[in-house]
Amino acid sequence: MKKKAFTLIELIAVLVILAILALIVTPLVMNIIRKAKISADKRSIDAYGRSVELAITSYLLDNGKFPTELNSLNVEYTGKEVNCNVMQMKENGGIYLSECTVGVKQIKDSSSDDGWYHYGTRDITDKEYVDMYGYALQTASVAYYNSNHIKVSDYRSLSVNYTGKKVSCDVYINSDGTVYLSNCAVDGVLITDDTEDGTYHYGNPHYNSYSLGSIINYNNVSYYVLKESSVSEHYVTLLKAEPLTVDEVNTYGGAGTENNYINRGMPNTNGTAVRLRIPGGGYSDYGGVTYYSSDTCHADEDDNDITPTGCIADYNESDIKHIVDAWAEDKIEEKYLKEARLIKVDEVEMQSVQRDGCGHGCWYTSTGIKHNWVYSNQYEYWTMSLADSTTTPIYVVADCDDFLKKGTSFSDNNGFGYYNYYAAVRPVIVLSKSAL
């Protein structure tokens, strides 16, 4: 029996079908192979990343600290060659790898924000850099404390194992060597958040407490604590122990310059501070000054009627504010200063206000002084408060009789009032405890 063979048309049809199948299947197979290669390359990066982390752990066990250079580690890794442009270590020893090549091939990932395949977590944020620096600084500080049983006096002398962007902060070392960082900047950019002072912090402060009336020295100047300050408070309110001297008032008030804020237009002062009288005779080295800045508040030397008009009893517009601000700028680091001003009468107990015979605004103690560091029989000084609803600032004296004996160069119909320029400038500052 004769066998039937395939016809030419049938063979051509089969070839066409096979060609169509090849066109369909080949890209699928090639895509599977490509994905397999990419997956293998990603696994190579993962394996390299785990090897680096193991090397970090080994280094930590051998040296008691984290390495500063990841590229110098002895990484035990076998596989395709992996190189990454971005290699970041976090405070727990974990790492972040990005911009990696396996062999010569860049390993990309369309699902990531930057288009690269990553090993580890996302890019380190500026706040994380602060945390990394804080952890490294604290590690060094605590080690110093454990070795010397005292906290380090200058944190800049410590050897800090930190790699990353430049971090600068206000640094406070707690009594146990732990650290508190505030007002932090990364590469010169202040890092802000929603905390009370608006800046990012690391750690918690264990501040000292300060009791009312205790003495604190800052930058070789003595202050009294004007307000109780607990360990949880960041700031302490201080009253300068002594008023500004006559030379300081002249210097910070701009005596002899175009911007002179001292006794302008007042008789017999020539635009300079006067030396304050001492009860019983003589003069102290403290400088007296008038309160107001408005020209309408200054005496007319050619007119016996010196009652001024248009005066505003506002510290922010006074001559004294210029003096206090200039003094604070010169004596106190700006980053530590929250406020510079005069004392407020409600900050300490003032026992009485004398209205008759002592002049408007003369605060004094009738039966004794409760806080002898607030009052002094050597000088009187200005406050930010008003004696009443009028335009009379209050000045503080130890005893009204002493004040009357001192007298003033002139007075108005209301008594001595705001014309008095035998009152000193005794600044108050609100200072960050990290400065102490």
C-alpha positions in Angstrom: 0.0 0.0 0.0 1.4 3.4 -1.0 2.1 5.9 2.0 0.7 9.4 1.8 3.4 12.1 2.3 3.0 15.8 3.5 2.4 18.1 0.8 4.5 21.2 0.3 1.6 23.4 1.5 1.3 21.5 4.7 5.0 21.8 5.5 4.9 25.5 4.9 1.9 25.8 7.2 3.8 24.0 9.9 6.8 26.3 9.5 4.6 29.3 9.7 3.0 28.1 12.9 6.4 27.4 14.4 7.6 30.8 13.5 4.6 32.5 15.0 5.1 30.5 18.2 8.8 31.5 18.3 7.9 35.1 17.9 5.5 34.8 20.9 7.5 32.6 23.1 11.1 33.9 22.6 10.5 37.4 24.2 8.7 35.8 27.1 11.6 33.4 27.6 14.2 36.2 27.2 12.3 38.4 29.7 12.3 35.6 32.2 16.0 35.1 31.7 16.6 38.9 32.1 14.5 39.1 35.2 16.3 36.1 36.6 19.6 37.8 36.0 18.4 41.1 37.6 17.1 39.1 40.6 20.4 37.4 40.8 22.2 40.7 40.7 19.9 42.1 43.4 20.6 39.0 45.5 24.3 39.7 45.1 23.8 43.3 46.4 21.8 41.8 49.3 24.5 39.3 50.1 27.2 42.0 49.9 25.1 44.2 52.3 24.7 41.4 54.8 28.5 40.7 54.6 29.2 44.4 55.3 26.9 44.3 58.3 28.7 41.2 59.6 32.0 43.0 59.1 30.7 46.0 61.2 29.6 43.6 64.0 33.0 41.9 64.0 34.7 45.3 64.1 32.5 46.4 67.0 33.3 43.3 69.0 37.0 43.6 68.4 37.3 47.4 69.0 34.4 48.4 71.1 33.3 51.0 68.7 31.8 51.3 65.2 34.2 51.8 62.2 34.5 55.3 60.7 35.2 54.1 57.2 33.1 51.3 55.7 35.4 50.9 52.7 38.2 49.9 55.0 36.4 46.9 56.5 37.5 43.3 55.9 34.3 42.1 54.2 34.1 38.4 53.7 32.0 38.1 50.5 32.1 35.7 47.6 30.2 36.4 44.5 30.0 38.9 41.7 31.9 42.1 42.3 29.6 44.7 44.0 30.4 48.4 44.2 28.1 51.1 45.6 28.5 54.8 45.4 26.3 55.3 48.5 27.2 53.4 51.6 25.7 54.8 54.8 25.9 53.3 58.3 23.2 53.9 60.9 23.7 54.1 64.6 22.6 50.4 65.1 25.3 49.2 62.7 22.8 48.6 59.9 23.7 50.0 56.5 22.1 51.5 53.4 23.4 50.8 49.9 22.4 52.6 46.7 23.8 53.4 43.3 25.3 49.9 43.1 26.9 48.0 40.2 27.3 44.3 39.9 30.3 43.7 37.7 29.9 46.6 35.4 26.1 46.7 35.3 24.1 49.3 37.1 21.3 47.7 39.1 18.1 49.8 38.7 14.6 49.5 40.2 11.7 51.4 38.7 9.7 51.0 41.9 12.2 53.2 44.0 12.1 57.0 44.1 15.5 57.5 42.7 15.4 54.6 40.2 18.2 52.5 42.0 17.9 49.2 43.8 18.5 49.8 47.5 19.8 47.6 50.3 18.5 48.6 53.7 16.2 51.4 54.6 15.6 54.7 52.9 18.1 57.6 52.7 19.2 58.9 56.1 17.4 62.1 56.9 19.0 65.2 58.5 17.3 64.4 61.8 18.8 60.9 61.6 22.2 62.5 61.1 21.7 64.5 64.3 20.7 61.2 66.0 23.8 59.5 64.7 26.0 62.3 65.8 24.3 62.5 69.2 24.7 58.8 69.7 28.4 58.9 68.8 29.0 61.9 71.1 27.2 60.4 73.9 29.1 57.1 73.6 32.4 59.0 73.9 31.1 61.2 76.7 29.8 58.3 78.8 33.1 56.4 78.2 34.9 59.5 79.6 32.6 59.7 82.6 33.0 56.0 83.4 36.8 56.3 83.2 37.2 59.6 85.1 34.1 59.6 87.3 33.3 63.2 86.2 31.6 64.6 83.1 33.8 66.0 80.4 34.3 69.8 80.7 34.7 70.4 77.0 32.9 67.9 74.7 35.1 69.1 71.8 38.1 67.3 73.3 36.4 63.9 72.9 37.2 61.5 70.1 33.8 61.0 68.4 33.4 58.2 65.9 30.9 59.7 63.5 30.7 59.7 59.7 28.1 61.7 57.8 27.1 65.2 57.2 28.4 68.0 59.4 26.3 68.4 62.5 26.5 71.4 64.8 24.4 71.8 68.0 24.2 73.4 71.3 25.6 70.7 73.5 24.7 70.1 77.2 26.5 67.3 79.1 24.4 65.8 81.8 25.8 64.8 85.2 26.0 61.1 84.2 27.8 61.9 80.9 24.7 61.5 78.7 24.2 64.4 76.2 21.4 66.7 75.2 21.6 68.5 71.9 19.4 71.4 70.8 19.4 74.1 68.2 20.9 71.6 65.7 22.0 72.3 62.1 23.1 69.9 59.4 25.5 71.3 56.9 24.7 74.7 58.2 20.9 74.4 57.8 18.9 74.6 61.1 16.7 71.5 61.6 13.3 72.6 62.8 10.3 70.8 64.3 7.3 71.5 66.5 9.0 71.5 69.9 8.8 74.5 72.2 11.9 76.2 70.8 11.2 75.1 67.2 14.4 73.1 66.7 15.3 69.4 66.6 16.7 67.9 69.8 18.6 64.7 70.7 18.4 63.2 74.2 17.0 64.7 77.4 18.5 67.3 79.6 19.2 66.6 83.3 19.6 70.2 84.2 20.6 71.5 87.7 17.9 73.1 89.7 18.4 76.7 90.9 16.9 78.2 94.0 15.7 81.8 94.4 18.5 84.1 95.4 21.4 81.7 94.7 24.4 83.1 92.9 25.5 82.0 89.5 28.6 83.1 87.6 28.5 83.4 83.8 31.4 84.8 81.8 32.9 86.2 84.9 29.8 88.2 85.9 27.8 87.4 89.0 24.0 87.0 88.9 21.2 86.2 91.4 18.6 83.6 90.5 15.4 85.7 90.1 13.1 82.7 89.7 13.1 79.2 90.9 14.2 76.8 88.1 13.6 73.1 88.3 15.7 70.3 86.6 13.1 70.0 83.8 13.3 73.7 82.8 15.7 74.7 80.0 16.2 78.3 81.1 17.0 80.2 84.3 16.1 83.9 85.0 19.0 85.9 86.4 19.3 89.4 87.9 22.8 91.0 87.5 24.3 91.3 91.0 25.5 94.8 90.4 24.2 97.5 88.1 26.1 98.7 85.2 29.0 101.0 86.1 29.1 104.6 84.9 31.7 103.6 82.3 29.5 100.7 81.0 26.4 102.9 80.8 28.4 105.4 78.7 29.8 102.7 76.5 26.6 100.8 75.9 24.5 103.9 75.8 26.7 105.4 73.0 27.8 108.6 75.0 29.5 111.0 72.7 28.3 109.3 69.5 25.5 110.1 67.1 23.3 107.5 68.8 23.5 108.7 72.4 20.8 107.2 74.6 21.9 108.7 77.9 20.2 111.6 79.7 19.6 113.5 76.5 18.4 117.0 77.3 18.6 116.6 81.0 20.3 119.5 83.0 23.8 119.2 84.1 24.5 115.7 82.6 25.8 116.7 79.1 24.5 113.4 77.7 26.5 111.1 79.9 25.8 108.9 82.8 25.9 110.4 86.3 27.7 108.6 89.2 25.1 107.5 91.8 25.2 109.1 95.2 25.8 107.0 98.3 23.7 107.6 101.4 25.8 109.5 103.9 27.9 111.2 101.2 30.1 110.4 98.2 29.4 108.7 94.9 29.5 105.0 93.7 30.8 103.8 90.4 27.3 102.9 89.2 25.9 104.9 86.4 22.5 106.6 86.6 20.4 107.3 83.5 16.9 108.6 82.6 14.2 106.2 81.3 12.6 107.8 78.3 13.9 108.2 74.8 11.3 110.6 73.3 12.6 114.1 73.0 9.3 115.4 74.4 10.2 113.6 77.7 13.4 115.5 78.2 13.8 118.7 80.1 14.1 122.0 78.4 17.2 123.6 79.9 15.9 127.1 79.1 12.5 126.6 80.6 11.7 126.3 84.3 8.5 124.5 83.4 9.8 121.0 82.7 6.6 119.1 82.7 6.8 117.0 79.5 4.0 116.0 77.2 3.5 113.1 74.9 5.6 110.6 76.9 5.0 106.9 76.5 5.8 104.7 79.4 7.1 101.8 77.4 10.3 99.9 78.0 10.6 99.0 74.3 10.8 102.7 73.4 13.1 103.7 76.3 16.8 104.8 76.4 17.4 101.9 78.8 16.4 99.2 76.4 19.2 100.3 74.0 21.7 100.1 76.8 20.5 96.7 78.0 20.5 95.3 74.5 24.0 96.6 73.7 25.3 95.2 77.0 23.7 91.8 76.4 25.0 91.6 72.8 28.5 92.2 74.2 28.4 90.0 77.3 26.2 87.0 76.4 26.4 84.5 73.5 23.4 85.0 71.4 22.5 81.3 71.0 22.1 81.1 74.8 20.1 84.2 75.4 16.3 84.1 75.4 15.6 87.5 76.8 17.4 90.6 78.2 15.4 93.3 80.0 14.8 94.9 83.4 13.3 93.4 86.6 9.5 93.3 87.0 8.1 94.1 90.4 6.0 91.0 90.5 9.0 88.7 90.1 9.9 89.2 93.8 7.9 90.5 96.7 7.9 94.3 96.9 6.4 95.2 100.3 5.0 98.7 99.7 4.7 101.6 97.3 5.0 105.0 98.9 2.9 107.7 97.1 3.4 110.7 99.4 6.7 112.3 100.2 8.7 109.7 98.3 7.6 110.5 94.8 5.7 108.5 92.1 7.0 105.0 91.6 9.4 104.8 94.6 9.2 101.2 95.8 10.7 100.6 99.2 10.5 98.3 102.3 8.8 99.8 105.3 9.7 97.3 107.9 12.6 95.4 106.4 14.0 93.8 103.3 12.8 90.3 102.5 15.4 89.6 99.8 18.5 91.7 100.5 20.0 90.8 97.1 17.0 92.6 95.4 17.4 95.8 97.4 20.4 97.9 98.2 21.0 101.1 100.2 23.9 101.9 97.8 21.7 102.6 94.7 18.3 102.7 93.3 17.5 101.1 89.9 14.8 101.0 87.2 12.2 98.3 86.6 10.0 97.5 83.6 6.8 98.1 85.7 4.7 101.2 86.1 3.8 102.7 89.5 0.2 103.2 88.4 -1.8 103.7 85.2 0.1 106.8 84.3 3.4 107.2 82.6 5.6 106.7 85.7 8.1 103.8 85.7 9.0 102.3 89.0 12.5 102.4 90.5 13.6 100.3 93.4 15.2 101.7 96.6 16.1 100.0 99.9 14.6 102.7 102.1 12.5 105.7 101.2 14.3 108.0 103.7 17.6 107.1 102.1 16.2 108.1 98.7 14.9 111.4 100.0 18.3 112.2 101.4 19.9 111.5 98.1 17.5 113.8 96.3 17.5 114.5 92.6 18.6 117.4 90.5 15.1 118.5 89.8 11.5 117.3 90.2 8.1 118.0 88.7 4.8 118.6 90.4 4.3 114.9 90.9 7.5 114.4 92.8 10.6 112.7 91.5 8.9 110.4 89.0 10.4 109.5 85.7 12.8 112.5 85.6 15.0 110.8 88.1 18.4 110.0 86.6 19.9 108.8 89.8 18.6 105.3 89.0 20.8 102.6 87.7 20.5 99.9 84.9 20.5 96.5 86.5 19.8 93.9 83.7 17.8 90.7 83.9 18.6 87.8 81.5 16.8 84.6 80.7 19.7 82.2 80.0 19.8 78.7 78.6 21.1 76.3 81.2 23.3 74.7 78.5 25.5 77.8 78.9 26.2 77.1 82.5 
